Amino acid sequence: MTNLPEINTPFLLDFLTKLLNTPSPTGLAEPAIALTEQTLKAFPALKLSRNRKGALLATWPGERDDRPRALTAHVDTLGGVVKEIKSNGRLKLSRIGGYAWNTIEGEGCTIFTRFGRTLRGSILLTKASTHVFGAEVGEMKRNADSLEVRLDARSFSEAETLDLGVGVGDYVAFDPRVEINAGFVRSRHLDDKACVAALVAAVKALADSGLRPAHTTSLLISNYEEVGHGAATGIPADVEELLAVDMAAVGEGQNSDEFHASLCVKDSGGPYHHGFSDRLRTLAEKHAIPYKVDIYPDYGSDGEAFWTAGGDVAVALIGPGVDASHSYERTHTEALVATTKWVLAYLLET
């Protein structure tokens, strides 16, 4: 059985590209929230609101409202905050989110000052030139002390950088470098903008078909997931189960790949709800959705954040396979479509 509404894949990829190109490090995710909100306004059946943390909640009345459900995905991403303005005018960073320092070396970035000005820069080793430092370039450990932001400005002292309006606490967003080639989507921050795009594409597919969810459903687009508390609040109190939609970890020893959606049955926080997960497997098989089952050894989700905060719901986790997570990531359109179909199947499940 495969009678799910048709997915507008060009719409999915276009919205995903716009979202990826919208800087949104945790703490400064408002532009991505606003873009998602504006896109969802095209579907008048949804009731849109924000919580005090700035997350977006979209509620869609269903065919029945006695067993409300929720799904969540997050738009906030990895990034940095200015920790120090160095004597040479360059910037020392404090990390936002859990990434290895070496994964941002050589990356372009944008600095957002509190006065509304943006500046461009690059993240480099303090001893970046092989012609000057020789073998030391390869031998240096990559960490907060050995990496710095070189501003694209005439600034070679702390005073000159301060005069540019840059200060401690300013946000730094890493360039996504989005490319779509041969069905592959390559970019930073597919975690978790790929899944936000899948949710929005599922809403469009359902609405364009003149359908609505089988049960009243809330979509929480969270904005603090990368630091661990995104969906700790914001899920309506009467919701009975929560489907977290987040990327699947691809790599050596993993069952997930870039061409399938994956069901995570356990991560570093423990197992997800077995009965709910099993229902999702049955749904995928019923609708011929290509999927994998996997365990993620060093991973947490917004579903767990809600559980940890005391949420009394069943939680399960699905998402597209993403290679090189928390680095320069890549997935495939097939995985995005499979995830969107799985979301649709869940929305229509009676």
C-alpha positions, 0 to 999 in steps of 0.5 A: 500500500503506497497511497500517500499524498504526492510530495513536491520534491522541488518545493522540499529542496527549495525550502531546505536550501533557503533554510540552510542559507539562513544563519541560525546558531542556537541563541540566534535562531529567530531568522530560521524560525521566522522563515519557517513560520512565514512558509507555514502561513500558506496553510490556513488550517494551521494555528501558529504561535510562539512560546517564550523561548521563541520556538514555533508551534503549529497546531493542525486540528485533525479528524478527531481530537481525543488522542492529540499527537506532536512532532518536533524538529529543530532549526538551531545549529552549531555555531560560536560566540565571541569569547575574547578579542585578541591583541592581534584583533582576531577573535577567540571562540566559545563553541555552541553545540557539540562539534570537534574544533578541527571540523570548522578549520578553514571555514568562512563565517559571519559575525553578528554584532549587537549593533546590527552590523555583520562582518565576514571572516575565516576560522584559521589556526593561529599558525596557519601558514605552512611556509612560515611554520612548516611542520608545526601546522600539521602537529598543532592540536585543534582547540579553542586556543589554537583556532581564531577568527580572522576578520575581513577588515583592517583590524590588527589590534583589540582597539581596532576590532572594538571600533568595528562594533565587535564585542564579547558575546557576539554570535558567529555563524559558519557558512553552510556551503549548500550544494545539490548534485546528482540527488545529494544535498551537501551542506552544514546544518542538515542537522536538523534543517533537513527534517524541518524541511521534511515536516513542512513538505509533509504539511504541504503534501497533505494540504494540497491533497485536501486532507488533514491529520487523522488526529489533532497534531502539533508541530514544534519547531524548536530553537535550543536543541543543540544545547540540550533543552529545545523541546523541554517546553512547548509540547502541549500538555494533552499530547499522548505521543511525540515523534522527534524528527532528527538526522540519522547518524551515518558512519562505520558500524552504523546501519543507517545510510544516506538513501534511507530514513532511519528509526533510532531505537536507542541512543546515548540517553537510552531506548525510545518507546518500543511500542511506538517504534514498532508501530512506525516500522509497521507503517513504513512497511505498509507504505513501502517506505525504505528505512533502516533501524539503528542505534546512535552511540553519542546522540540526544534528541528533543524527544529526550529533552521533553522526557527529561523535563517530565513529559508523560508521552511515548517518544520515537525518533526517525530521520534521514541518514546524514553523513559526517554529522556535525561536520560538512554533512551530506544526505540524499534526496531519497532519504529526505523523501522517505522521511517525508513519506514516513511523516505523512503516513504517521499523520494519516494513521488512525 
